[in-house]
Amino acid sequence: MYLNVILTIFVIVQVVTIILIYKWWNKYGRRIFTSFTDLKKGFPSKTPNSVGFNDVGYPNPFQNIPDMNQMMKQIQSMSKNMGKFK
C-alpha cells in the first residue's frame, strides 16, 4: 500500500516537472538556444590551415583570440543601452 502511494506521488512529480520544463522551453529556451547559435555564427571559425605555430613548433592557442578592448567597449555600450530601457 505504501509503495503504491509513493509511486503515485513520484509519477505526479515527474509529470509536473516535464510540463514545467516544456513550458519553460517554449517561453525562454528557444530564444536562448537561437541566441547562442547566432552568437556562434558571429565568431570566426578555424580552418585547418589557420593554426599558428610558435617558435618550438607547437600550435599557438592564443592566435584567434579577439581584442579585449573592443569586447569591453561593446559590453559597455550594451550596458548603457540596457540602462536606457529601464
N, C-alpha and C positions, 0 to 999 in steps of 0.2 A: 504494500500500500504506500509506504513512504517513498519507495523507488518510483512509483507512478507519479506522485506529486512532484518529486524532484525533477524527473524527466520532462514533465509538462511545463514546469517553470523554465527549465533550460531551453526548451523549444520556443516558448513565447519570447524569451530574451533574445534568442537568435533571430527570430523573425522580425522583431522590433529593431534590432541592430541592422539587419540587412535593409529594411525600409529606410531607416535614417541615413545609412550610407548612400543609398540610391538617391534620396532627396538632396543630400549634400553634393553629390556628384553632378546632379542636374543644375544646382544653383551656383556652385563655386568651382567644382573640379574641372569641368570642361574649359572654362576660361583660364584657369591656372595652367592646364596642360597645353592649351594653344599658345599662351604667352611664353611658356618655356620653349616650345618648339620654334616659335618665331624668333626668340632670343638666340637660339642655337643656330638658326639660319643667318643671323647677323654677324657671327664670328667667322673669320676666315678659316677654312678647313685646310688641313695639312695635306700636301701631295707627297707621294713617296720620294720625290727628288728634292723637296724643300727642307730636309733635315740638315741642320748645320752641324759642323764638327768643330771641336775646339782643338787646341794645339796637340793634345795627346792622341786624338783620333776618336774620342767618344762623342756620341751625339750631344748637342747643346740643348738642354730642355728649356732654356730661357730665351730662345731666339724669337718666338712668336708671341711673347707677352705684350699686350697693348700698353701704351704710355699711361702711366698712373696720373699724370697731371690732367690729361684730357678726361680720364674717367672721373676724377674728383670734381672737375668743372661740370661735367654732366650731372653728377649726383647733386651738386649744389644748385644747379638750375632746376632740377627736378624737385628738390625740396622747396625752393622758392615758389614754384608753380603749384605745388601741393598746398602750400600755406595760403595761396590766393583763393582756393576753392572753399576754404573753411569759413 
